[in-house]
Amino acid sequence: MNSNITFVCFIFPVAGAVLTGYTVLISAAVLRSKLKGKAPEPEAKATTVAVAGGDLPPPLDSADFEAFLGSEERLAKFVESEVNMMKWIDTLGNE
């Protein structure tokens, strides 16, 4: 029984030291990365998308967008076509 107590009294300080060491290392790495700062982000390129046949909606800030929403036929054609939706989603990824 005495050897069990000696073993426990040895293991807990060692485990505490290991955990403290990892905590210090992780904290130092986080602080270092925060102090380093972030790399400047590249500027976004202005892209224009040619709309073939009016299948895709025009950009939100253009005057044609209101006309697109006002045309029930064009809007319905866009919403019902999965191909047009995927084209539109792909153009959003390019912005």
C-alpha positions, 0 to 999 in steps of 0.5 A, a space after each residue: 500500500 505504501 508503494 501505491 502512495 509513492 507512485 501516485 505522489 510521483 505521477 501527479 506532479 509529472 502529469 502536471 508538469 507535462 500539461 503545464 509545458 504544453 500549455 506554455 508552448 501552445 500559448 507562446 505559439 498563439 501569441 507569436 502568431 497574433 504579434 506577427 500580424 496578418 499578411 496583406 490580402 490581395 485586392 479583389 479584381 473587378 470582373 464582368 460576366 457576360 450574360 448570354 440571352 439574359 439567363 442569369 440575373 444582372 448584378 444587384 447594383 445595375 439598373 437591369 436588376 429591377 427589370 429582371 425582377 419585374 419580368 416574371 417570365 425571365 425570373 421564372 425561367 431562371 428559378 426553374 432551371 438548375 443549370 442557370 442556378 449553378 451558373 449564377 452560383 459559379 459567378 458568385 465564386 469569382 467575385 
